[in-house]
Amino acid sequence: MDYNHIKEYLNKFKEILFFKEENYRIISGIIERNTSIKIDNKFIQIKPPFIYIKASPLFRNEILIKKEKILKEILEVSPNSNFTDIK
């Protein structure tokens, strides 16, 4: 019996999951590099074209002040991302 079609089907989900994890890692790293604020992936929510950050008001304000620079750097690192705003 040939199971290659099942393997290919499961590989699609594997790629999607790794892409999602990679986005979280990229966003977290760029925010940390620009603001010196370490944000865990569980406090980042991605709903394209928006990135939602769950953090204290102090941290959120710091991130929002540097929002343009962060979004620009995300676009440079991941050109196929279409993030337009951080909320």
Buried (B, 14 or more C-beta within 10 A) or exposed (E): EEEEEEEEEEEEEEEEEEEEEEBBEBBBBBBEEBBEBEBEBEEBEBEEEEBEBEBEEEBBEBBBEBBEEBBEBBBEEBEEBEBEEBE
